[in-house]
Amino acid sequence: MTYKLETVKILLVEDMEPMLILTRSILDIFCFKNIMVAKSGEEAYKIYVKERPDLIITDWIMGPMGGME
C-alpha cells in the first residue's frame, strides 16, 4: 500500500510542550499535514478510537496513562 505524506494520519502524543513543538515541526518539514495531537494517554486513546491513525508517535512516560498503555 502506498501512502501520500499529505494523507497519512498521524497521532502525536506528548505531554511536554517543547518536545511537542519540536516533533510537530519535524513532521511539518516532511510535509505531513494530517497531524492530530494529544497531551495525555487518555486523550490519545479517545482520538485513536475515533480517527484510527496510520501512525502513532508517543511519549512512553506520562501520567497517569503512559504511551505503552
Secondary structure, DSSP 8 states (H G I E B T S, - for coil): ----TTT-EEEEE-SSHHHHHHHHHHHHHTT--EEEEESSHHHHHHHHHHH--SEEEE-S--SSS-TT-
